[in-house]
C-alpha cells in the first residue's frame, strides 16, 4: 500500500501542486492521501478529483489575500491582548476552497465508493490537546478550514463544546496515520524548512518553532515505527533550500506559478535520483541548506508557432558572483498544440561568449524533449541595444524552432520580480538587489 503524506507549509503549498504533477507523470498512484495544515489544500484537491494539471491551473486563480478575512470590528476594538486572531477562516471557506476546486461533499461521496482512495485530514482538538486524523468520509468544509487555522492568524472552530485548530504544533505530517492504515511505502511531500539557520525577529522565530515541532513529531513517528519493528520504504520530495515564507507570497514577491514550477523541478530531481530502498528515516530525509546569496527573477518571452501563441516563463535563481554556485532555472512553457502547461526539469544556464542559454527538458507526448532558449547580448553600433537583447531563439527538440521576444511589459515584470535570496535582514537584501540592478543580467551571467 502506498500513502502520500502532505505536510504543511502555509500558502507555500502551491509548490506541492508541481510535485503532484511530476508524480502523476511518473505513473505513481496512491491508496491513501493525508493532509496536515496547508497540506490539507493539496489533499482536498486530490480527493475532490481535481486533476494534477487543473491543480496547477487552479492555483493561478487564487487571490492570496483571500487566505484571511476580517473579524467583526468589535473584536479589533478589544485591543491586541484580547484579540481572538488577526482574521477568520471565511476567506478559505468562501473563496480559496472554491477557487482550488475543493468540494467536501464530493470528497465524502467519492470516499464512500468501492475501491476509493482513502483520505485523512489532521485537525487538533484543543480541549483534549489531541490530533484527530479525520477520515475523508466524515470531513466537512469547516473542519478542513480549522485544520489550517494557525493560532494568532485565524480563529479556531468552536463546535459542540470543542475547539478545533491547526495541527501543526502536534504534528505537521502524519506518517503514523499512514502506517496505521497499512502503508508499506510512504511518499512524504515536505515544504517546511529544515536548515541550520537561526534567524532573529518574531516571524523567523515563529517559523523556527513550527519547524522544531514538525520535525520533532516526524522523528517521533520514525522512532515509534522502529520500536515496534514496523518496516516501510520512505521517499521524500523537498526543496533543496527553504521556500520563501508566506509574507513574500502575500506581498507579491513570489507567486503560485513560480512555486509550482519549483515543486515540479524538485520532484523531478528526486525521481531521477531515487532508489527503491528510499531514504533513511532520520532528520537527514528533510534536511535543506541555506541558498547562497543572490537574486531570483522571472524572465518571460513570447512568440508564435504553427499559428498559435506561446509563452516561456523562466524563474532564474542567480547566485552572486563570489558565491561559487551555479544558477538554477525552473518554469514552464505554454503552447496550445502541446496540451497542458509543460514544466521545465533539469534547468540550467549556459554561457558562451556573448550568448546565454537556458536549457532544460520537458515531458511531451509521453517522452522527454530538450528545450533551449538562447539570447545573444550583443549591442551592435547604433541605438538598438534594446532590440539586440530582447530577442531569443526557442527550440523544442524535434517540435519547434522559433523566435521569442521580451515585450516592454515583460521587461518591467522582470525588474519587478527581482527578489534577494540567501540574504537576511534589510541591509543584506538591499545589497543583493542593488548588485543586480547595478550590473544587470548580462554582466552577472558572463561570470558563469
C-alpha positions in Angstrom: 0.0 0.0 0.0 1.3 3.4 -0.9 0.5 6.6 1.0 1.0 10.2 0.1 1.7 12.3 3.2 1.3 16.1 2.5 3.0 18.2 5.2 2.0 21.8 5.9 3.7 25.0 4.7 1.0 27.7 4.7 0.3 29.3 1.3 3.6 28.0 0.0 1.9 24.6 -0.5 1.2 25.8 -4.1 4.7 24.2 -4.5 3.0 20.8 -3.8 0.9 21.0 -7.0 4.0 20.9 -9.1 5.2 17.9 -7.1 1.9 16.1 -7.7 2.1 16.9 -11.4 5.5 15.3 -11.6 4.5 12.2 -9.6 1.5 11.7 -11.8 3.6 11.9 -14.9 5.7 9.1 -13.4 2.6 6.9 -13.1 2.6 6.9 -9.3 -0.8 6.2 -7.8 -1.7 6.3 -4.1 -4.0 4.2 -2.0 -4.2 6.9 0.8 -3.7 10.6 0.9 -3.2 12.5 4.1 -3.0 16.3 4.6 -1.9 18.5 7.5 -2.2 22.2 7.9 -1.5 23.8 4.4 -1.2 20.2 3.0 -5.0 20.0 3.5 -5.4 22.1 0.4 -3.4 19.6 -1.8 -5.2 16.6 -0.2 -8.5 18.3 -0.6 -8.0 18.9 -4.3 -6.7 15.4 -5.0 -9.6 13.8 -3.0 -12.1 16.1 -4.8 -11.0 14.6 -8.1 -9.1 17.6 -9.4 -6.5 16.5 -12.0 -2.8 17.4 -11.5 -3.0 19.7 -14.5 -6.0 21.5 -13.1 -4.5 21.7 -9.6 -1.7 23.8 -11.1 -4.1 25.9 -13.2 -6.4 26.5 -10.2 -3.7 27.9 -8.1 -3.2 30.7 -10.7 -6.7 31.8 -10.0 -6.3 32.2 -6.2 -6.0 35.6 -4.6 -3.6 35.1 -1.7 -5.3 37.9 0.2 -8.4 35.6 0.5 -6.5 33.3 2.9 -7.5 35.6 5.7 -10.7 37.6 6.2 -11.5 40.3 8.7 -13.2 39.8 12.1 -16.1 41.9 13.2 -14.9 45.4 14.1 -15.8 44.9 17.8 -13.1 42.2 18.1 -10.4 44.6 17.0 -11.6 47.2 19.5 -10.8 44.8 22.3 -7.1 45.6 21.9 -4.2 43.4 21.0 -4.2 41.5 24.3 -7.8 40.3 23.8 -7.8 39.9 20.1 -9.1 36.4 19.1 -6.8 36.3 16.0 -5.8 38.5 13.1 -8.7 37.2 11.0 -11.0 34.2 10.5 -11.4 31.4 8.0 -14.3 32.8 5.9 -11.9 33.6 3.1 -10.8 30.0 3.0 -14.3 28.6 3.0 -15.9 31.0 0.6 -13.1 31.9 -1.8 -10.0 29.7 -1.6 -11.6 26.3 -1.4 -13.9 27.0 -4.4 -11.1 28.5 -6.5 -9.0 25.4 -5.9 -11.9 23.1 -6.7 -12.1 21.6 -3.2 -15.5 20.1 -2.6 -16.1 18.5 0.8 -19.4 16.9 -0.3 -17.7 15.5 -3.3 -14.8 14.2 -1.1 -17.3 12.3 1.1 -19.1 10.9 -1.8 -16.0 9.7 -3.6 -14.5 8.3 -0.4 -17.6 6.1 0.1 -17.3 4.5 -3.3 -15.9 0.9 -3.5 -12.1 0.9 -4.1 -11.8 4.6 -3.5 -8.5 6.2 -2.4 -8.5 6.6 1.3 -8.1 10.1 2.8 -7.4 11.8 6.1 -7.3 15.4 7.3 -5.4 16.2 10.5 -7.1 18.7 12.9 -6.2 19.3 16.6 -9.0 19.4 19.2 -7.7 21.8 21.8 -9.8 20.7 24.8 -8.1 17.3 24.7 -4.9 18.6 23.1 -5.2 15.7 20.6 -4.7 15.4 16.8 -7.6 13.7 15.0 -7.0 12.3 11.5 -10.5 12.8 10.3 -11.5 10.3 7.6 -12.5 11.6 4.2 -15.9 10.1 4.7 -16.5 12.4 7.6 -14.8 15.6 6.6 -16.7 18.9 6.2 -15.5 22.4 5.0 -15.4 23.9 8.5 -13.1 21.2 9.8 -10.9 21.5 6.8 -10.6 25.2 7.4 -10.0 24.6 11.1 -7.1 22.3 10.2 -5.5 25.4 8.5 -6.3 27.9 11.2 -2.9 28.7 12.6 -3.2 30.2 16.1 -2.7 34.0 16.2 -3.6 34.2 12.5 -7.0 32.6 12.2 -9.7 31.9 14.8 -10.4 28.2 15.7 -13.6 26.4 15.0 -15.8 26.1 18.1 -18.3 23.3 17.8 -20.3 21.3 20.4 -18.0 22.3 23.3 -14.8 21.5 21.4 -12.2 23.8 19.8 -10.6 22.7 16.6 -7.5 24.3 15.2 -4.3 23.7 13.1 -2.5 20.5 14.0 1.0 22.0 13.3 2.0 22.2 16.9 1.3 18.5 17.4 2.3 17.1 14.0 2.8 18.5 10.6 2.9 15.3 8.6 1.0 12.2 9.8 3.3 9.3 9.0 1.7 7.4 11.9 -1.7 7.5 10.3 -0.3 6.2 7.0 1.3 3.3 8.9 -1.9 2.6 10.8 -3.7 2.2 7.5 -1.2 -0.3 6.4 1.2 1.7 4.2 4.5 -0.1 3.3 5.6 2.8 1.0 5.2 6.4 2.1 5.8 9.5 -0.1 6.4 12.4 2.2 5.9 15.8 0.5 7.7 18.3 2.7 7.9 22.1 2.3 8.6 23.1 5.9 12.1 24.5 6.3 14.7 22.3 7.9 18.0 24.1 7.7 20.6 25.0 10.4 19.9 28.8 10.0 18.5 30.5 13.1 17.0 34.0 12.4 16.2 36.9 14.6 12.8 38.6 14.8 9.3 37.3 15.7 8.4 36.0 12.3 11.6 34.0 11.8 11.4 32.5 15.3 7.7 31.7 15.0 8.6 29.7 11.9 11.5 28.1 13.7 9.1 26.9 16.4 6.9 25.3 13.7 10.0 23.7 12.2 11.0 22.2 15.5 7.5 20.9 16.3 7.1 19.4 12.8 10.5 17.7 12.9 10.0 16.5 16.5 6.7 14.8 15.6 8.1 13.3 12.4 11.1 11.8 14.2 8.8 10.5 16.9 6.8 8.7 14.2 10.0 7.2 12.9 11.2 6.1 16.4 7.8 4.6 17.2 7.8 2.5 14.0 11.3 1.4 14.7 10.5 0.4 18.2 7.6 -1.9 17.0 9.6 -3.3 14.1 7.3 -1.6 11.6 9.2 -1.6 8.2 8.3 0.7 5.4 10.0 2.5 2.4 10.3 6.2 2.8 10.5 8.6 -0.2 10.7 12.4 0.4 10.3 15.2 -2.0 11.6 18.5 -0.6 13.2 21.7 -1.8 17.0 22.0 -1.7 16.6 25.3 0.1 13.8 26.6 2.3 10.9 28.1 0.3 10.0 31.8 0.6 7.8 32.4 3.6 4.1 33.3 3.4 4.6 37.1 3.7 6.6 37.0 0.4 3.7 35.3 -1.3 1.2 37.7 0.3 3.2 40.8 -0.7 3.6 39.5 -4.3 7.4 38.8 -4.1 6.7 35.3 -5.3 3.6 33.8 -7.0 1.9 30.4 -7.2 3.1 29.7 -10.8 6.7 30.2 -9.6 6.3 27.9 -6.6 4.6 25.3 -8.8 7.5 25.3 -11.2 9.9 24.9 -8.3 7.9 22.0 -7.0 8.0 20.2 -10.3 11.7 20.8 -10.6 12.3 19.4 -7.1 10.2 16.4 -7.7 11.9 15.5 -11.0 15.2 15.9 -9.3 14.2 13.3 -6.6 12.6 11.0 -9.1 15.8 11.0 -11.3 18.0 10.0 -8.3 15.8 7.9 -6.1 16.5 4.3 -5.2 14.0 1.5 -4.5 15.1 1.4 -0.9 14.2 5.1 -0.3 15.7 7.3 2.3 17.0 7.0 5.9 14.3 7.6 8.5 16.0 10.4 10.3 16.4 14.2 10.2 18.5 13.9 7.0 15.5 13.0 5.0 14.1 16.5 5.1 17.4 18.4 5.5 17.9 21.6 3.5 20.7 24.0 3.1 20.6 27.8 3.0 20.8 29.2 -0.5 23.9 31.2 -1.5 23.3 35.0 -1.6 21.9 36.2 -4.9 18.7 37.1 -6.6 15.6 35.4 -8.1 13.7 36.8 -11.1 11.2 35.8 -13.7 12.1 36.1 -17.4 9.1 35.9 -19.8 9.5 35.5 -23.6 6.7 35.3 -26.1 6.3 34.2 -29.7 4.2 32.2 -32.1 4.4 28.7 -33.7 2.0 27.0 -36.0 -0.2 30.0 -35.8 -0.6 29.6 -32.1 0.9 31.9 -29.4 3.5 30.5 -27.0 5.0 31.8 -23.8 8.1 30.7 -22.0 8.4 31.8 -18.3 11.8 31.0 -16.7 12.4 31.6 -13.0 16.1 32.1 -12.6 18.0 31.9 -9.2 21.2 33.8 -9.8 23.9 33.5 -7.1 26.2 36.4 -6.5 29.5 36.2 -8.4 31.5 35.2 -5.4 29.1 32.5 -4.1 30.7 29.7 -6.0 27.3 28.3 -7.0 25.6 27.7 -10.4 22.4 29.5 -11.5 19.2 27.5 -11.3 16.3 27.6 -13.8 12.7 26.4 -13.3 9.5 27.5 -15.0 7.1 26.4 -17.8 6.1 26.6 -21.4 2.6 27.4 -22.6 1.6 26.4 -26.1 -1.8 25.2 -27.1 -0.8 22.5 -29.5 1.4 20.9 -26.8 -1.6 20.5 -24.5 -1.4 21.4 -20.7 1.3 23.6 -19.4 4.8 22.0 -19.7 7.1 22.4 -16.7 10.9 22.6 -17.0 13.0 20.0 -15.4 16.8 19.9 -15.0 17.0 23.6 -15.8 20.5 25.3 -16.0 22.2 28.3 -17.5 25.0 28.0 -20.1 27.1 30.8 -21.5 29.5 31.1 -24.4 30.9 34.4 -25.3 28.0 36.8 -25.5 25.5 34.0 -25.8 23.4 33.0 -22.8 21.1 29.9 -22.9 18.5 28.5 -20.6 18.5 24.7 -21.1 16.0 22.2 -19.7 13.8 19.3 -20.7 10.0 18.9 -20.8 7.6 15.9 -20.7 5.8 16.0 -24.1 3.7 13.2 -25.6 5.0 10.7 -23.1 8.7 11.3 -23.7 11.3 13.9 -22.8 12.3 16.7 -25.2 15.2 19.1 -24.8 14.3 22.8 -24.6 16.7 25.7 -25.1 16.2 29.5 -25.1 19.3 31.3 -26.4 19.8 35.0 -26.3 22.8 37.0 -27.6 23.7 40.0 -25.5 25.5 42.0 -28.3 25.0 45.6 -28.8 25.6 46.5 -32.5 26.5 50.1 -33.3 23.5 52.3 -33.2 20.6 52.9 -30.9 19.3 49.3 -31.0 20.6 47.9 -27.7 17.0 47.0 -26.6 16.3 45.2 -29.9 19.6 43.3 -29.6 18.9 41.9 -26.2 15.2 41.3 -26.1 15.1 38.6 -28.9 15.9 35.0 -28.3 15.6 31.6 -30.0 13.4 29.0 -28.5 13.9 25.4 -29.6 12.0 22.3 -28.5 13.8 19.3 -29.9 12.1 18.0 -33.0 9.0 20.1 -32.5 9.6 23.8 -33.0 12.3 26.4 -33.6 11.1 30.0 -33.4 12.0 33.5 -32.3 10.6 34.7 -29.0 10.7 38.2 -27.6 10.5 40.2 -24.4 8.0 43.0 -24.5 8.4 46.2 -22.6 5.8 44.9 -20.1 7.8 41.7 -19.7 11.0 43.6 -19.1 9.2 45.7 -16.5 7.9 42.4 -15.0 11.4 41.0 -14.8 12.7 44.0 -12.9 9.6 44.0 -10.6 10.2 40.3 -9.9 13.8 40.7 -8.7 14.0 39.3 -5.1 17.0 38.7 -3.0 17.6 35.1 -1.9 20.0 33.8 0.8 20.0 37.3 2.3 18.5 38.0 5.7 17.7 41.4 7.1 17.0 44.7 5.3 20.6 45.7 4.6 21.7 42.3 3.1 18.5 42.1 0.9 19.0 45.6 -0.3 22.7 45.0 -1.2 21.7 41.8 -3.2 19.1 43.7 -5.2 21.4 46.7 -5.8 24.1 44.4 -7.2 21.6 43.0 -9.7 20.4 46.4 -10.8 23.9 47.9 -11.0 25.5 45.1 -13.0 22.5 43.9 -15.0 21.7 40.4 -16.1 24.2 40.3 -18.8 27.2 41.3 -16.7 26.3 38.7 -13.9 25.7 35.9 -16.3 29.0 36.5 -18.0 30.7 35.3 -14.8 29.4 31.7 -15.2 
